[in-house]
Amino acid sequence: MTPQSIAHIALVVRDYEDLKAKGVTFERAPKKAPYGTVAVFRDLYGTLWDLVQFSDGAR
């Protein structure tokens, strides 16, 4: 694994309100998708991240 790679991040949409209260800038509020619910936030470096909460059976 190189220093730039990420092995695993476990954030899900249910963390949305807590993260928003802590000042995280969300580009898109949680929205239903065929596979579950997704919200998008921007990190300190401008990278967009998807928070996904899969529906039962969607994985």
C-alpha positions, 0 to 999 in steps of 0.5 A: 500500500502506498502512502496515498492509498486508503485501505478502508473508510467506514462512514455511512449516511447515518453519520450525516447529521453528526458530521454536518454539525461538526462543520463538514461541508456536504455537496449533496444531502442524503438521497435515495438511490437504487442501491441505498442512500448516498450523501456527498461531502468535500474534504479539506483538499477538495476531494468529493467523497460518497457516504453510502448506506446500502439497502438490504441485499444491495451489496 
